[in-house]
Amino acid sequence: MKIPSFIYLYDGGKTESLNLNEISQYLANIFKISKIKIRKEFVTHYTENLNPQEKEKLINQLAKEIAKIKVRKIEQKLTDFEPLYGEIEYEKRRLLNPDNKSFGILYDGFEYMAIISRLIPKEEASLNHCHIVFTNILFGSYDETDKRYHLRVSIYGFPSIISTTGIVEAPAKPREFYLKKQMGVDINILKQEFCGKFIDYDDPRMTEVMKGYVLQAVFYQMTGDPFCEDKNCRLYNSHWQQEVIQSQIYSKNEFCKKHKEIINRLKC
């Protein structure tokens, strides 16, 4: 198990409830030999020092590539097509102004990860460097079993990507929430009724929840296995909001016995 010497956190979540300094300190207490660095939003970090011509060329290229991976039909896997001029311009504006949120647009997460991975320079493109990208875009992955896209909070790889929008939209809320929503109950009334039972936008619990997802990203790079089957372990692969809250907030022990032993060894 090789611990990365450098762990980079890219600040693209764009929500005040996400405190990367707190997450950085949390990681530093576990991975004591690693240097934890907080960087600007991923694309901004790798383009801000380019000359204007190089930056414009790269942004135009990224905008077109990202526009092509927009999911148009949830039941259809991506096909190669030429995006519209307006779609490319939208992505260009978003890349130049990463504070803008991409409401209502779903992207193929694996394709997005592949696109941005090419920005990582050779000197940081090794397992000695762990890149964890926070983003506010909504992404998913195509499931060959039921032939449709599923929303994701995170996809782990090089780099790993974690969505602050995905943590709200991907894990399923209580069944009663959806039943009442189908019956026409106002969304604001539902949020009041189910308050605390799911992670919402700008949720004060966002930072605590994201500590577990960041740990999963590091464990993926170290071991290839980021998940645990114990619902009371931060490495549990949650599919429901109640599972997210249980594993990341309510669990008394934070980790299962197996992963607690690993964490204790890492701290030494």
C-alpha positions as CSV (number, residue, x, y, z in Angstrom):
1,M,0.0,0.0,0.0
2,K,1.8,3.1,-1.2
3,I,0.7,6.4,0.4
4,P,0.8,9.3,-2.1
5,S,3.4,12.0,-1.2
6,F,1.0,14.7,-2.4
7,I,-2.7,15.0,-2.2
8,Y,-4.3,17.9,-4.1
9,L,-7.8,19.2,-3.4
10,Y,-9.3,21.3,-6.2
11,D,-11.8,23.9,-5.1
12,G,-14.6,23.6,-7.7
13,G,-17.5,22.7,-5.5
14,K,-18.7,26.3,-5.3
15,T,-20.7,26.0,-2.1
16,E,-20.0,27.9,1.1
17,S,-20.7,24.8,3.1
18,L,-17.7,23.0,1.8
19,N,-14.6,23.8,3.9
20,L,-11.6,22.4,2.2
21,N,-9.3,23.7,4.9
22,E,-11.1,21.4,7.4
23,I,-10.9,18.5,5.0
24,S,-7.2,19.2,4.4
25,Q,-6.6,19.0,8.1
26,Y,-8.6,15.8,8.4
27,L,-6.5,14.2,5.8
28,A,-3.3,15.5,7.3
29,N,-4.1,13.8,10.6
30,I,-4.4,10.4,8.8
31,F,-1.8,10.7,6.0
32,K,1.0,12.2,8.0
33,I,3.7,11.7,5.4
34,S,1.6,13.3,2.6
35,K,1.6,17.0,1.7
36,I,-2.0,18.2,1.4
37,K,-2.4,21.1,-1.0
38,I,-5.6,23.1,-1.8
39,R,-5.7,24.4,-5.3
40,K,-8.1,26.6,-7.3
41,E,-10.8,25.0,-9.5
42,F,-9.2,22.3,-11.7
43,V,-9.3,24.0,-15.1
44,T,-8.5,27.4,-13.6
45,H,-5.4,26.0,-11.9
46,Y,-4.0,24.6,-15.1
47,T,-4.8,27.4,-17.4
48,E,-4.3,30.6,-15.4
49,N,-0.5,30.9,-16.2
50,L,-0.9,30.3,-19.9
51,N,-0.5,33.2,-22.3
52,P,-3.9,34.5,-23.7
53,Q,-3.6,32.7,-27.0
54,E,-2.7,29.3,-25.5
55,K,-5.5,29.7,-22.9
56,E,-8.1,30.6,-25.5
57,K,-7.2,27.7,-27.7
58,L,-7.3,25.2,-24.8
59,I,-10.6,26.6,-23.4
60,N,-12.2,26.3,-26.8
61,Q,-11.0,22.7,-27.2
62,L,-12.2,21.8,-23.7
63,A,-15.6,23.5,-24.2
64,K,-16.2,21.5,-27.4
65,E,-15.1,18.2,-25.8
66,I,-17.3,18.8,-22.7
67,A,-20.3,19.8,-24.8
68,K,-20.0,16.5,-26.6
69,I,-20.4,14.5,-23.4
70,K,-23.7,16.0,-22.3
71,V,-26.2,13.3,-21.7
72,R,-29.2,14.0,-23.9
73,K,-31.2,10.8,-23.2
74,I,-30.9,9.1,-19.9
75,E,-31.6,5.7,-21.5
76,Q,-29.1,6.1,-24.3
77,K,-25.3,5.7,-24.2
78,L,-23.3,8.6,-25.6
79,T,-22.9,8.7,-29.3
80,D,-20.5,10.8,-31.3
81,F,-22.1,14.0,-32.5
82,E,-21.2,17.6,-33.2
83,P,-22.5,19.9,-30.4
84,L,-24.3,23.1,-31.3
85,Y,-22.5,26.4,-31.3
86,G,-24.6,27.6,-28.4
87,E,-23.7,24.5,-26.3
88,I,-20.0,25.1,-26.9
89,E,-20.3,28.7,-26.0
90,Y,-22.2,27.8,-22.8
91,E,-19.3,25.5,-21.8
92,K,-16.8,28.1,-22.6
93,R,-18.5,30.6,-20.4
94,R,-18.7,28.1,-17.6
95,L,-15.0,27.2,-17.9
96,L,-14.0,30.9,-17.8
97,N,-16.3,31.5,-14.9
98,P,-16.3,28.3,-12.8
99,D,-18.6,30.0,-10.1
100,N,-21.4,29.5,-12.6
101,K,-23.5,26.4,-11.9
102,S,-24.7,24.0,-14.6
103,F,-28.2,23.4,-13.4
104,G,-30.2,20.7,-15.2
105,I,-27.3,19.3,-17.3
106,L,-26.0,15.8,-16.9
107,Y,-22.6,14.7,-18.1
108,D,-20.9,11.4,-18.6
109,G,-18.6,11.2,-15.6
110,F,-16.0,8.9,-17.0
111,E,-15.7,10.9,-20.2
112,Y,-15.4,14.1,-18.1
113,M,-12.7,12.6,-16.0
114,A,-10.8,11.5,-19.2
115,I,-11.0,15.0,-20.7
116,I,-9.7,16.9,-17.7
117,S,-7.0,14.3,-16.9
118,R,-5.1,15.4,-19.9
119,L,-4.4,18.7,-18.1
120,I,-2.3,17.1,-15.4
121,P,1.4,17.7,-16.2
122,K,3.8,14.7,-16.5
123,E,5.6,15.6,-13.3
124,E,2.3,15.1,-11.4
125,A,1.0,12.1,-13.4
126,S,2.0,9.3,-11.1
127,L,0.6,7.4,-8.1
128,N,2.8,9.6,-5.9
129,H,0.3,12.4,-6.6
130,C,-3.4,12.1,-5.7
131,H,-5.7,14.6,-7.5
132,I,-9.2,15.0,-6.0
133,V,-11.4,17.4,-8.0
134,F,-14.5,19.0,-6.4
135,T,-17.0,20.2,-9.0
136,N,-20.5,21.5,-9.0
137,I,-21.4,19.8,-12.3
138,L,-23.8,16.8,-12.2
139,F,-22.4,13.6,-13.7
140,G,-23.4,10.0,-14.1
141,S,-22.4,6.7,-15.4
142,Y,-24.1,4.4,-17.9
143,D,-25.2,1.0,-16.5
144,E,-25.2,-1.8,-19.1
145,T,-27.5,-3.8,-16.9
146,D,-30.5,-1.6,-17.1
147,K,-29.4,0.5,-20.1
148,R,-29.6,3.9,-18.5
149,Y,-27.5,6.6,-16.8
150,H,-27.3,6.8,-13.0
151,L,-26.3,9.9,-11.1
152,R,-23.1,9.7,-9.2
153,V,-21.6,11.6,-6.3
154,S,-18.1,10.5,-7.2
155,I,-16.0,8.6,-9.7
156,Y,-12.6,7.5,-8.6
157,G,-9.6,7.4,-10.9
158,F,-6.9,9.8,-12.1
159,P,-8.1,12.3,-11.2
160,S,-11.0,11.4,-8.8
161,I,-14.0,13.7,-9.2
162,I,-16.6,14.5,-6.5
163,S,-19.7,16.5,-7.1
164,T,-21.3,18.8,-4.6
165,T,-24.4,18.7,-6.7
166,G,-24.3,14.9,-6.9
167,I,-24.3,14.5,-3.2
168,V,-27.7,16.2,-3.2
169,E,-29.2,14.6,-6.3
170,A,-27.6,11.1,-6.6
171,P,-28.3,9.2,-3.3
172,A,-32.0,8.4,-3.2
173,K,-34.2,10.4,-0.7
174,P,-36.8,8.5,1.4
175,R,-39.4,6.8,-0.7
176,E,-42.2,8.8,1.0
177,F,-40.5,12.0,-0.3
178,Y,-41.0,10.9,-3.9
179,L,-44.5,9.6,-3.4
180,K,-45.6,12.9,-2.0
181,K,-43.8,14.8,-4.7
182,Q,-45.7,12.7,-7.3
183,M,-48.9,13.7,-5.5
184,G,-48.1,17.3,-6.1
185,V,-46.8,18.4,-2.7
186,D,-44.8,21.6,-3.0
187,I,-41.0,20.9,-2.9
188,N,-40.5,23.5,-0.1
189,I,-43.1,21.8,2.1
190,L,-41.4,18.5,1.5
191,K,-38.0,19.9,2.4
192,Q,-39.4,21.1,5.7
193,E,-41.1,17.8,6.4
194,F,-38.0,15.7,5.6
195,C,-35.6,18.2,7.0
196,G,-32.4,16.5,8.2
197,K,-33.1,13.3,6.3
198,F,-31.1,14.2,3.2
199,I,-28.2,16.4,2.2
200,D,-29.4,19.6,0.6
201,Y,-27.7,22.4,-1.2
202,D,-25.4,24.5,1.1
203,D,-26.1,21.9,3.8
204,P,-24.0,22.6,6.9
205,R,-23.1,18.9,7.0
206,M,-21.5,19.0,3.6
207,T,-17.9,19.2,4.8
208,E,-18.3,16.3,7.3
209,V,-20.0,14.1,4.6
210,M,-17.3,14.9,2.0
211,K,-14.5,13.7,4.3
212,G,-15.6,10.2,3.6
213,Y,-15.7,10.6,-0.1
214,V,-12.2,12.1,-0.1
215,L,-11.0,9.2,1.9
216,Q,-12.5,6.8,-0.6
217,A,-10.6,8.6,-3.4
218,V,-7.3,8.2,-1.6
219,F,-8.0,4.6,-0.7
220,Y,-8.9,3.9,-4.4
221,Q,-5.5,5.2,-5.4
222,M,-3.7,3.3,-2.7
223,T,-5.5,-0.1,-3.0
224,G,-7.9,0.0,-5.9
225,D,-10.7,-0.7,-3.5
226,P,-12.4,2.5,-2.1
227,F,-15.4,0.8,-0.5
228,C,-16.5,-1.0,2.6
229,E,-19.6,-3.2,3.2
230,D,-20.2,-1.8,6.8
231,K,-22.8,0.9,6.8
232,N,-21.1,2.5,9.8
233,C,-17.8,3.0,8.0
234,R,-16.9,6.2,6.2
235,L,-15.9,4.0,3.2
236,Y,-19.4,2.6,2.8
237,N,-20.7,2.9,-0.8
238,S,-24.0,4.7,0.0
239,H,-26.9,4.6,-2.4
240,W,-29.5,6.2,-0.2
241,Q,-29.4,9.6,1.6
242,Q,-30.0,7.9,4.9
243,E,-27.0,5.7,4.3
244,V,-24.8,8.7,3.6
245,I,-25.9,10.4,6.8
246,Q,-25.5,7.2,8.8
247,S,-22.0,6.3,7.5
248,Q,-20.6,9.9,7.5
249,I,-22.3,11.6,10.5
250,Y,-24.2,9.3,12.9
251,S,-21.7,6.4,13.0
252,K,-20.1,6.3,16.5
253,N,-16.9,4.6,15.4
254,E,-16.3,6.4,12.1
255,F,-14.7,3.2,10.7
256,C,-15.3,-0.5,10.7
257,K,-12.7,-2.7,12.6
258,K,-10.8,-3.5,9.4
259,H,-10.4,0.0,8.2
260,K,-9.8,1.4,11.7
261,E,-6.8,-0.8,11.9
262,I,-5.6,0.4,8.5
263,I,-6.1,4.1,9.5
264,N,-4.3,3.6,12.8
265,R,-1.3,2.2,10.9
266,L,-1.3,5.1,8.5
267,K,-1.3,7.5,11.4
268,C,1.9,6.0,12.8
